């Protein structure tokens, strides 16, 4: 079985995967920055020995403003990230994936065909069915790891199926990681 040659990967698509990763990093950085600002404000407030009602009100208002500020910052990044994800994931791939996980051999073939179209038509890779099957297993492993590290799973809730949005985001994130592991993207 010959390997997939990732050197032929569509450069525009690679750039989109890198942009997607940048959005994920920005969202994580926003969470860190928000926590720091709120912690700093809480420390400032706690330093006041006996706060007046006006000081308490001012503190509450400042926390509300910080929450709005960071919600707006994340909204802009999430909107751009979601639009990019939508453009990267072929229509219907989530349905094929879900059917393949719990369906018949015919459903699995439909998923492999959809994934092959993505790899060859969208990503510009040359690969046959065996390589696509390998890619599907590799992708499924990446998605499984992401789901296993999800807070809902660790919190005792079992994830049985994913929404289309969850799948699409994981699909792009996992493809980014595969491209990094294959040296197409330098992380």
Secondary structure as UniProt FT lines:
FT   HELIX           6..8
FT   HELIX           11..46
FT   HELIX           53..88
FT   TURN            91..92
FT   HELIX           93..102
FT   HELIX           105..117
FT   HELIX           118..122
FT   HELIX           129..148
FT   HELIX           151..154
FT   TURN            155..156
FT   HELIX           164..181
FT   TURN            182..183
//
